[in-house]
């Protein structure tokens, strides 16, 4: 016995007749109802899907978030370690400048070079597409700057090691005695710095020290080196310049006689000439200069093999009290 499903009959209330009347559904109505229910169902399904996706993570999303948090933590730890390394490097750089380079009298490395960054705006462009891009770029910049500073500091320490190995030779070459016999310090007539010009009577910079002495008094090389100039020099008269290496030169002016010529080697304490009054001079004396990388230095700091601490203090006072130069 077969059972047939009876088609459901729909009625609609008619307020005019006050009766329920049978509704005849057309094919159009049936299609419309079908698509309406289908659209509603699809929309509801999409809404449920996105709602579930937003509030409830899938296993894959949970794993990705976990890995992302771990990566962020690792970068933060790395950033902290880089800051610690930077502080250590800053301390080494400071000691390099204030201690090691001062001891060996090496040229300073400007901070503009030590701390210089990298050029190019596209250097980190590829990193901006990664997860946690800001943190990645920031950390990478730190690493690059640290690596560059380490390279510069490594070269600096190599230079200092070379200077340290040559210190024995350097000690022999650097000016370290007075250029004339002056045990009682009575021959100092003018010091380094602003002094009164003896001819024009105006203040001017005096780039050396003047030692008053009789014409013919012997002049000594103050360090080992080579004579690179022995001739007449404007303002200095008869003049000898010795290159001591390591950036040092000494100049001896207003001489009356040369005892060395260009190209000859000299040792500390060797006689190179005699005192005179040639060139722009108001009396018999020696004008003596020490230059480091072509910059004049105060010669008073280069007599450490000649003076005791007390004599050094005395010389400083004498040199400071001499207001007028002899050249």
PyMOL commands that set and color helices and strands:
alter all, ss='L'
color gray80, all
select helices_A, chain A and resi 27-55+59-104+111-114+125-129+133-165+167-173+299-301+309-320
alter helices_A, ss='H'
color red, helices_A
select strands_A, chain A and resi 10-14+19-23+188-190+193-196+203-206+209-212+218-220+225-233+237-245+248-258+265-266+271-275+285-292+295-297
alter strands_A, ss='S'
color yellow, strands_A
deselect
rebuild
show_as cartoon
